[in-house]
Amino acid sequence: MANTQIEAAGQNALNLLESIARDVALVLKRLGGSAHQNVVIDCVTAMKRNRGEPVTHDLRQTIVQAFESYSQWFARPFGEGSMRWALIAEPA
């Protein structure tokens, strides 16, 4: 039973991360394809609030994790260490 709960929790975390990555992609598309990380974080936070979704204290870190985890969708056009992100492929 415990393994099932752990697997369910892991799947929920993946679903949340993908959902946030999709929000990030939408924001970047609306901003012309690229933007500073802080602008994207602010926009995703506002989107979540507008939809009545909870905005947790770790949302900023989760958004950064989504950028990094979905490298097939996002890239840093000015290289590592840059705070600018670009949409390189839209989610299916």
Backbone torsions as a table, in degrees:
resi	resn	phi	psi	omega
1	MET	NA	-40.1	-178.2
2	ALA	-64.2	-38.8	178.9
3	ASN	-62.6	-38.6	178.4
4	THR	-62.9	-41.5	178.7
5	GLN	-66.5	-38.9	178.7
6	ILE	-66.0	-43.9	178.5
7	GLU	-62.6	-41.5	179.2
8	ALA	-64.1	-41.8	179.1
9	ALA	-64.3	-40.9	178.0
10	GLY	-63.4	-41.2	178.9
11	GLN	-66.5	-39.6	177.5
12	ASN	-62.7	-39.7	178.5
13	ALA	-65.0	-41.1	177.4
14	LEU	-64.7	-41.1	178.2
15	ASN	-62.5	-42.1	178.1
16	LEU	-62.7	-45.6	-178.7
17	LEU	-63.0	-41.8	178.3
18	GLU	-66.5	-39.8	178.2
19	SER	-60.2	-43.4	178.7
20	ILE	-67.6	-39.9	177.9
21	ALA	-61.2	-38.2	177.4
22	ARG	-66.0	-39.1	175.2
23	ASP	-62.6	-42.9	178.6
24	VAL	-59.7	-45.0	179.8
25	ALA	-60.9	-42.1	179.0
26	LEU	-63.0	-44.6	178.8
27	VAL	-61.2	-48.1	-179.3
28	LEU	-61.6	-39.7	178.3
29	LYS	-61.9	-44.6	-179.7
30	ARG	-66.8	-25.8	-179.5
31	LEU	-92.9	13.4	176.1
32	GLY	92.1	7.8	174.5
33	GLY	109.3	-18.9	177.2
34	SER	-153.6	156.0	-179.7
35	ALA	-168.3	163.6	175.5
36	HIS	-67.6	143.2	-178.3
37	GLN	-52.6	-43.3	-177.6
38	ASN	-65.5	-34.7	177.7
39	VAL	-65.4	-44.7	179.9
40	VAL	-62.9	-43.7	179.2
41	ILE	-60.1	-45.5	178.9
42	ASP	-61.2	-41.8	-178.8
43	CYS	-68.8	-42.5	178.2
44	VAL	-63.7	-40.9	177.8
45	THR	-60.4	-45.0	178.9
46	ALA	-63.8	-40.3	178.2
47	MET	-60.5	-45.5	-179.6
48	LYS	-62.8	-42.8	178.5
49	ARG	-63.2	-42.8	179.3
50	ASN	-62.4	-31.2	178.8
51	ARG	-85.2	-2.1	-179.9
52	GLY	78.4	18.1	179.4
53	GLU	-86.5	152.6	179.3
54	PRO	-68.6	141.5	174.8
55	VAL	-112.6	104.9	-175.2
56	THR	-88.9	164.6	-178.6
57	HIS	-64.5	-21.4	-177.9
58	ASP	-99.5	12.0	-177.1
59	LEU	-60.7	-43.0	179.9
60	ARG	-55.0	-49.4	-179.2
61	GLN	-65.1	-36.3	179.1
62	THR	-66.3	-38.1	177.7
63	ILE	-65.5	-43.6	177.3
64	VAL	-61.8	-40.5	177.8
65	GLN	-62.6	-38.6	178.3
66	ALA	-64.3	-42.9	175.8
67	PHE	-54.2	-49.0	-174.6
68	GLU	-73.9	-34.7	-177.1
69	SER	-76.6	-27.2	-177.8
70	TYR	-107.7	56.3	-177.9
71	SER	-66.3	-13.7	174.7
72	GLN	-75.7	-14.5	179.5
73	TRP	-106.4	-32.3	-171.4
74	PHE	-125.9	149.9	175.8
75	ALA	-146.1	161.1	174.0
76	ARG	-98.8	102.3	-174.3
77	PRO	-64.1	-20.9	179.4
78	PHE	-105.8	16.0	174.3
79	GLY	90.9	172.5	178.8
80	GLU	-57.3	143.7	-179.4
81	GLY	90.7	-17.6	177.4
82	SER	-74.3	149.7	178.0
83	MET	-99.3	7.6	179.4
84	ARG	-98.7	136.0	179.7
85	TRP	-122.2	150.8	179.2
86	ALA	-132.8	148.4	175.2
87	LEU	-84.9	120.4	-178.5
88	ILE	-108.0	-17.3	176.7
89	ALA	-156.8	140.3	179.2
90	GLU	-85.3	143.5	177.6
91	PRO	-60.8	144.2	178.0
92	ALA	-76.1	NA	NA
